[in-house]
């Protein structure tokens, strides 16, 4: 039997999306229901709902999360706010059509393009979809914010071991015992020789990993961490973090995260850094996910397929 197909235009100013609902039916029962949202580019976010042989809900997953400016009809989709809008629009739509669907499982494969000025100048010469230096946004966000992008904007949580993961991240970023001397850090991170002296300066002027990372000036973060952050964080987080098995609860996705580095901005971290030296300070924004800077090409890729 051919899938039942329904299309609906949804407006969320300034955006307008098309949602396609395909329902697969076999022997009179629903086996799967697939929802996708987009515009000229039709499949920007995709939700798959699975049923068992007794028409009982089994799962709802998000197999596709990708970015294209043509995901909206009326206005080019913004990489920051626009990506949040399109994801939340589809999840709310699915929940409205199938109220028992409240939990959506996904893999966090988000990445950011990380480049310096010379690479920014060459950006226009690269074909669409290619990146200078894509790095894992989840690790980049953890070290500079204490939370991932999906935790911040969707109150996402790990399906298994979330409390242990959050406790470890908080301890790792804020306690002196978790930060070894520079020699041991250098052996773990293995930064290139040309970065060592600069990193040592920031590292030795900090007491915790949180102080170290947030003391690096915004425009230097890409250049100083991109070559080693993935391997380093894989080692540090290997027992508590995986990028699969994440959950978004549609009924709670607008809630604020429980803890982040920004949540202690009135505490000792920022005051200590300012007292120690005017050079070593953290920025005022509550969440660091840069898009474009004058001296740095750093574009947030908030959707999973952009890792390719």
C-alpha positions as CSV (number, residue, x, y, z in Angstrom):
1,X,0.0,0.0,0.0
2,X,1.3,3.5,-0.9
3,X,2.0,5.8,2.0
4,X,-0.6,8.3,3.1
5,X,0.8,11.7,2.4
6,X,-0.2,15.0,3.9
7,X,1.4,18.4,3.4
8,X,0.9,21.5,5.4
9,X,2.4,25.0,5.3
10,X,3.4,26.3,8.8
11,X,4.3,30.0,9.4
12,X,6.5,30.9,12.3
13,X,7.4,34.5,11.4
14,X,9.7,35.4,9.7
15,X,9.8,31.9,8.4
16,X,7.4,29.7,6.4
17,X,7.9,25.9,6.3
18,X,6.3,23.0,4.5
19,X,5.8,19.9,6.6
20,X,5.3,16.5,4.9
21,X,3.6,13.7,6.9
22,X,4.0,10.2,5.3
23,X,2.1,7.4,7.1
24,X,3.0,3.8,6.1
25,X,0.2,1.3,6.5
26,X,0.4,-2.5,6.2
27,X,-2.6,-4.8,6.6
28,X,-4.6,-2.0,8.0
29,X,-2.1,-1.0,10.7
30,X,0.3,1.9,10.9
31,X,4.0,0.7,10.9
32,X,5.8,4.0,10.6
33,X,5.0,7.7,10.4
34,X,7.6,10.0,8.9
35,X,7.6,13.8,9.2
36,X,10.0,16.2,7.4
37,X,10.2,19.9,7.4
38,X,11.7,22.3,4.9
39,X,10.9,24.5,1.9
40,X,12.9,24.5,-1.4
41,X,15.2,22.1,0.4
42,X,12.5,19.7,1.6
43,X,14.2,17.5,4.2
44,X,16.0,19.7,6.7
45,X,14.7,18.0,9.8
46,X,13.2,14.5,9.8
47,X,11.3,12.6,12.6
48,X,10.5,8.9,12.3
49,X,7.8,7.4,14.5
50,X,7.8,3.6,14.9
51,X,4.9,1.3,15.9
52,X,4.8,-2.3,16.9
53,X,2.5,-5.0,15.5
54,X,-0.2,-3.9,17.9
55,X,-0.1,-0.3,16.8
56,X,1.7,0.7,20.0
57,X,4.2,3.5,19.9
58,X,7.8,2.2,20.0
59,X,10.0,5.2,19.5
60,X,10.4,8.6,17.9
61,X,13.8,9.5,16.5
62,X,15.4,12.4,14.7
63,X,17.5,10.7,11.9
64,X,18.1,13.9,10.0
65,X,19.2,17.3,11.3
66,X,20.9,19.5,8.7
67,X,21.2,23.1,7.6
68,X,20.4,24.9,4.3
69,X,19.4,28.5,3.9
70,X,16.6,27.3,1.6
71,X,14.9,25.4,4.5
72,X,12.4,28.4,4.7
73,X,10.3,29.9,1.9
74,X,10.1,33.5,3.0
75,X,13.5,34.3,4.4
76,X,16.8,32.6,4.4
77,X,17.1,30.4,7.5
78,X,19.5,31.8,10.1
79,X,22.1,29.3,11.3
80,X,21.5,30.3,15.0
81,X,18.0,31.2,15.9
82,X,16.6,29.8,12.7
83,X,17.9,26.3,13.4
84,X,16.2,26.3,16.8
85,X,12.9,27.5,15.3
86,X,12.8,24.8,12.6
87,X,13.6,22.0,15.0
88,X,11.1,23.1,17.6
89,X,8.4,23.7,15.0
90,X,8.6,20.1,13.8
91,X,8.8,18.6,17.2
92,X,5.8,20.5,18.4
93,X,3.9,19.6,15.2
94,X,4.6,15.9,15.7
95,X,3.5,16.1,19.4
96,X,0.3,17.9,18.4
97,X,-0.5,15.2,15.8
98,X,0.5,12.3,18.1
99,X,0.2,13.5,21.7
100,X,1.7,10.4,23.2
101,X,5.0,11.3,21.4
102,X,6.9,13.5,23.9
103,X,10.4,12.1,23.7
104,X,12.6,12.3,20.6
105,X,16.0,10.5,20.5
106,X,18.9,11.8,18.4
107,X,22.6,11.8,17.8
108,X,24.5,15.0,18.5
109,X,26.7,15.3,15.5
110,X,26.8,19.1,15.5
111,X,30.0,20.8,14.3
112,X,31.4,24.2,13.8
113,X,33.6,25.5,11.0
114,X,36.8,26.8,12.6
115,X,39.2,28.9,10.6
116,X,41.6,31.9,10.7
117,X,41.6,35.1,8.6
118,X,43.6,33.6,5.7
119,X,41.0,30.8,5.5
120,X,38.2,33.2,5.7
121,X,39.6,35.0,2.6
122,X,39.5,31.7,0.8
123,X,36.0,30.8,1.9
124,X,34.3,32.2,-1.2
125,X,36.4,29.9,-3.4
126,X,35.2,26.7,-1.8
127,X,32.1,25.0,-3.1
128,X,29.0,25.0,-1.0
129,X,29.0,22.4,1.7
130,X,32.7,22.2,2.2
131,X,34.4,23.6,5.4
132,X,37.9,24.8,6.3
133,X,38.2,23.0,9.7
134,X,35.0,21.4,11.0
135,X,35.3,20.4,14.7
136,X,32.9,18.9,17.1
137,X,30.6,21.6,18.5
138,X,29.6,19.4,21.5
139,X,33.2,19.3,22.8
140,X,33.8,23.0,21.9
141,X,30.7,24.0,23.7
142,X,31.4,21.8,26.7
143,X,34.8,23.5,27.4
144,X,33.7,27.1,26.9
145,X,30.1,26.8,28.3
146,X,29.9,23.7,30.4
147,X,26.9,22.4,28.3
148,X,26.3,21.3,24.7
149,X,24.3,23.3,22.3
150,X,21.3,21.0,22.5
151,X,21.4,21.1,26.3
152,X,21.4,24.8,26.2
153,X,18.6,25.3,23.7
154,X,16.5,22.2,24.0
155,X,17.1,21.0,27.6
156,X,18.4,17.8,26.0
157,X,19.7,15.0,28.2
158,X,21.5,11.7,27.9
159,X,19.2,8.6,27.8
160,X,21.6,6.8,30.1
161,X,24.0,8.2,32.7
162,X,23.0,11.8,32.4
163,X,23.4,12.7,36.1
164,X,26.8,11.1,36.2
165,X,27.9,13.0,33.1
166,X,26.7,16.3,34.4
167,X,28.3,15.8,37.8
168,X,31.6,14.9,36.1
169,X,31.5,17.9,33.8
170,X,30.9,20.3,36.7
171,X,33.7,18.8,38.7
172,X,36.1,18.7,35.8
173,X,35.6,22.4,35.0
174,X,35.4,23.9,38.4
175,X,37.7,22.0,40.8
176,X,41.5,22.4,41.0
177,X,42.1,18.7,41.6
178,X,41.0,17.9,38.0
179,X,43.5,20.2,36.4
180,X,47.0,18.7,36.2
181,X,50.2,20.7,35.7
182,X,51.0,21.9,32.2
183,X,53.4,19.1,31.4
184,X,50.7,16.5,31.9
185,X,48.1,18.6,30.1
186,X,50.5,19.0,27.1
187,X,51.0,15.2,27.0
188,X,47.2,14.6,26.9
189,X,46.3,17.4,24.5
190,X,49.4,17.2,22.3
191,X,49.1,20.7,20.9
192,X,51.5,21.8,18.1
193,X,54.8,23.4,19.1
194,X,53.8,26.8,17.9
195,X,50.9,26.9,20.3
196,X,52.6,25.6,23.4
197,X,54.0,28.9,24.8
198,X,50.7,30.7,24.3
199,X,48.6,28.0,25.8
200,X,51.0,27.7,28.8
201,X,50.5,31.3,29.7
202,X,46.7,30.9,29.9
203,X,47.0,27.5,31.6
204,X,49.4,28.6,34.3
205,X,47.3,31.7,35.1
206,X,44.3,29.5,35.9
207,X,43.3,27.2,38.7
208,X,40.7,25.1,36.9
209,X,39.9,23.9,33.4
210,X,37.0,26.3,33.4
211,X,39.2,29.3,34.1
212,X,41.7,28.1,31.5
213,X,39.3,27.8,28.6
214,X,37.3,30.9,29.3
215,X,40.4,33.0,29.8
216,X,41.4,32.5,26.2
217,X,40.2,35.6,24.2
218,X,37.2,34.9,22.0
219,X,39.0,35.6,18.7
220,X,41.9,33.2,19.6
221,X,39.8,30.2,20.7
222,X,39.4,28.7,17.3
223,X,43.1,29.0,16.5
224,X,44.3,27.8,19.8
225,X,42.1,24.7,20.4
226,X,40.9,23.4,17.1
227,X,43.8,21.1,16.4
228,X,43.7,19.2,19.7
229,X,40.3,19.6,21.4
230,X,38.6,16.5,19.9
231,X,41.3,14.0,20.8
232,X,41.8,15.6,24.2
233,X,38.1,15.6,25.1
234,X,37.7,12.1,23.9
235,X,40.3,11.0,26.5
236,X,38.9,13.2,29.3
237,X,35.2,12.3,28.7
238,X,35.5,8.7,27.5
239,X,33.8,7.2,30.6
240,X,30.8,9.7,30.7
241,X,30.1,11.2,27.3
242,X,28.9,9.8,24.0
243,X,27.2,11.8,21.2
244,X,24.5,9.3,20.6
245,X,21.5,8.4,22.8
246,X,20.4,12.0,23.5
247,X,16.7,12.9,24.3
248,X,14.6,16.0,23.7
249,X,11.4,16.1,25.8
250,X,9.1,18.3,23.8
251,X,7.2,19.3,27.0
252,X,10.4,20.6,28.6
253,X,12.6,21.7,25.8
254,X,12.1,25.4,26.6
255,X,13.4,25.0,30.1
256,X,16.8,26.4,31.1
257,X,19.7,23.9,31.7
258,X,20.4,23.1,35.3
259,X,24.0,24.3,35.3
260,X,26.6,25.9,33.0
261,X,29.7,28.0,33.3
262,X,27.6,31.0,32.8
263,X,25.5,30.2,35.9
264,X,28.5,31.0,38.1
265,X,29.4,34.3,36.4
266,X,28.6,36.2,39.6
267,X,30.9,33.8,41.6
268,X,34.6,33.3,42.0
269,X,35.5,32.3,38.4
270,X,35.1,35.6,36.7
271,X,36.1,37.8,39.6
272,X,39.3,35.8,40.2
273,X,40.3,36.1,36.5
274,X,39.7,39.9,36.5
275,X,41.7,40.4,39.7
276,X,44.6,38.3,38.5
277,X,45.1,40.3,35.3
278,X,43.1,42.5,33.0
279,X,44.5,40.3,30.2
280,X,42.8,37.2,31.5
281,X,39.1,37.7,31.5
282,X,35.9,36.1,30.3
283,X,33.2,37.5,28.1
284,X,29.9,38.8,29.4
285,X,27.6,36.7,27.1
286,X,25.8,33.8,28.7
287,X,26.5,31.3,26.0
288,X,29.5,31.2,23.6
289,X,28.6,30.0,20.2
290,X,30.2,32.5,17.8
291,X,29.1,32.9,14.2
292,X,31.3,35.4,12.5
293,X,34.1,37.6,13.9
294,X,36.2,40.3,12.2
295,X,39.5,38.4,12.7
296,X,38.2,34.8,12.8
297,X,36.0,32.6,10.6
298,X,33.9,30.6,13.0
299,X,30.5,29.6,11.9
300,X,28.2,27.6,14.1
301,X,26.8,24.5,12.5
302,X,23.9,23.6,14.7
303,X,22.6,20.6,12.8
304,X,24.0,17.1,12.7
305,X,24.5,16.5,9.0
306,X,27.0,19.3,8.8
307,X,29.7,17.1,10.3
308,X,30.2,15.6,6.8
